[in-house]
Amino acid sequence: MITKHRVSAFSGNDLEMILRAQGIDTLVLLGISTSGVVLSTLTYAADLDFRCFVIKDCCRDTNEEAHRVLTEQIYPRRATVMNSKDFQLLL
């Protein structure tokens, strides 16, 4: 169990070290705050060179326009963005 102290799941804890120790280099991100937790965690993870997938239909935001802009224009610069159905086909 990892306690999250900041908006990014990586900030202020040992998450990166734990993932790297287990040989994990790919992350699948989803959550209830597209413009908060998901954005902060994706930015941090991409800077750490993790390969990231964002499952856009499993993310939500109180601002629908922010969600749309992030998933269509911003996130694709740092991650592969797809819906859950397409992601299941990768598995």
N, C-alpha and C positions, 0 to 999 in steps of 0.2 A: 504494500500500500504506500502510495506517495501522497503527501499532503501538498496541496496547491496553495501557494501564498499570494500569488499575483494573478494578473489576467492571463498571461501565457502559462501553459502547463509546464514549461521548462524553467521559468524564473524562480530562483530561490530554493531549489531542491536538487536532488541527485538524479533526476529523470534521464538526462543525457547519458550519464555514466552507467546507469542500469541498462539502458537500451544497448549501448555499445558493448558492454560486457557480455550481453547475450547475442551479439552479432546481428542485431536488428538495425536495418538501414532504410526500411520503408514504413511509413505511417499512413494510416487511414483516419482522416479527420471528419468529424461531424459534431453538431452541437446546437444548442439553443440560442447562441449569440453569434451570428455570422459576422457582425461588425465589432465584436469584442473578443471573446475567448478564441474563436476559430481563427480570426484574423491575426491576433497576437501570437498564437501557437504556430500557425503556418509560417509567419514571417521569421520567427525564431528558428523553427525546424529547418526551413529552407536555407537560412544563413549557416546552419550547422551541416549542410549538405545531406540532409535526409531526403529521400525520395518520398514525395507526398501525393496522396490522393485526397480530394475533397468530394464528399458525396453530397451534392447540392440539394437533393430532395430530402435529406436527413439533417439539414441545417435550417434554422429559423432565425428571424430577426423581427423586432417590432416595427422596423422600417423596411417595408417590402422593396422599395426602390434601392436602398442600400444593399440589400441582399442580392438583388438582380445585378447591380453594377459590380459588386465584389465577385460574384460567381461567374459573370460573363466577361469582365474586362480586367480585373485585378488579379484574382487567384490564378488564372491560366498562365501568368508569367512565372509563377513559382510552383505550380502543382498541376497534376492532371485532374480536371474537374469533370465529373460524370454523375449520372443518376444511379440509384441503387440497383436497378435492373441490369444496367450495363456492367456495373462493377461485379455483380454476381457471375456474369459470364466469364470474367477473368479468373475466377476461382476454380 
